[in-house]
Amino acid sequence: MDETKQDSVKLPEFSRLLDLAIAKGASDIHIVVGSHPLLRIDGRLLPVTSEPPLTLGKVNKLLSEIAKPEALEKLKNKSEVDFSFEFSGSRFRTNLYLQKDLPAASLRLILNNIKSFSELGLPPVVEYFTSQSQGLVIISGPTGHGKSTTLASMVQKINLDRREHIITIEDPIEYLFKSEKSLISQREIGNDTENFPAALRSALRQDPNVILIGEMRDLETIQAALTIAETGHLVLTTLHTNSAAQTIDRIVGVFPAYQQQQVRSQLASVMLGVMSQRLIPKISGGRVVAAEVMINNSAIRMLIRDDKIYQIPNVIQTSASEGMILLDKVLAELISRGDVSLEDALTWSISPKSLKMMVY
């Protein structure tokens, strides 16, 4: 995939739509020929009916305002293009792509102000994770459910509290950090480094304490993350998995069979924990975080080494005193408080049958 960096820009055609997205608190904007522009607000896609359906000419004009000519040329050659740009104090992570051989775009709104744990409603475990000097922390969950925002809050906490060298490796850079107590070096795939494996290979020569990996996408990146955590660094990263147990399975399953036992042992040794989060629409408006928490205690380590991943939910369920909690338990609590509806909670439940039993 190709990446292009874009600085703050003036957008005569696009500005009205971007201003609307910011004002409405939208997380995403979708631009597709033949459709009204779409905003994702509180997890739901809503058409901007005040704008007419987009023609090919209109889409090309909009994209020409936010993308450099070389990015548009790559798009014509059927290559997706990633970049970010600033507008009106906000950043937009942008992906240009082709659908039905026509140009389209998805833009993710990234607010420049990085919220604290309490403002985001994150569980107390994030305090524990950011206080550690070494190990692997994975924030998992579906796309668009706040994983990058959680990581940014964790990095900022370390930045404000500790004197460390923090290196972020992202595709593309999302939140911009200002060095406070810590020194923060932000590296973007395609502009500052070739790819994740290359950046991770050189990271250990850059005197890091903390390394943020935007996403573990392949075997080589996962292998490097495990090694870096094993050599005495704190590694923060994301994975598109739905639960703590599935996260462990996904990591081990990426490796060939003959390496899996070694990887299980390594993972059991270096992992600090997994937080698998969802953003659930609130009845009163907005969204609330629901997060499953797994901390790598002695029981979890044994299950990982012995390839008994299916038993991890049982340990989480019986380890509430250590700060662990299953996602369905969190959803049941949100329902009982009147924060979210049963219908929305069931949409994101790991076991809808169990959730119903908890509620009734």
Number of C-alpha atoms within 10 A of each C-alpha: 11 16 20 19 17 15 12 14 14 13 16 9 14 16 16 11 17 22 14 13 20 18 9 13 16 22 23 24 24 20 22 21 20 12 16 19 22 22 27 19 19 19 17 12 16 16 15 17 11 8 13 11 17 17 14 15 9 14 20 16 13 19 21 16 16 24 22 14 12 11 22 20 13 17 19 15 9 14 16 19 22 25 27 25 20 19 17 12 11 17 22 23 20 25 19 21 21 17 11 7 9 15 21 20 21 19 22 20 22 23 19 14 12 20 17 16 17 9 9 16 14 19 18 12 17 19 14 12 21 21 14 15 14 21 25 25 26 26 27 28 24 16 12 15 20 19 25 20 19 23 22 21 22 22 23 24 19 21 21 14 13 15 14 19 20 24 24 24 24 22 22 21 19 24 22 15 18 13 15 15 14 19 18 22 16 18 18 23 23 19 14 12 16 11 17 25 19 14 22 21 13 11 16 14 8 11 12 19 19 26 27 22 24 22 22 20 14 13 16 15 20 21 17 18 26 20 19 24 25 19 12 15 22 27 28 25 23 24 21 18 19 20 24 28 20 17 23 21 18 14 19 22 14 17 18 11 10 8 12 17 17 14 21 21 16 19 24 22 20 25 23 22 24 28 30 29 26 26 20 23 20 18 14 9 11 13 19 19 20 26 27 27 27 29 25 21 15 10 14 21 22 17 17 26 19 13 17 13 19 12 14 19 20 10 18 24 15 12 17 13 9 13 14 24 23 24 27 24 19 19 29 24 16 20 19 15 10 13 18 22 18 18 10 15 23 17 11 19 21 15 12 15 11 13 20 15 9 14 13 7
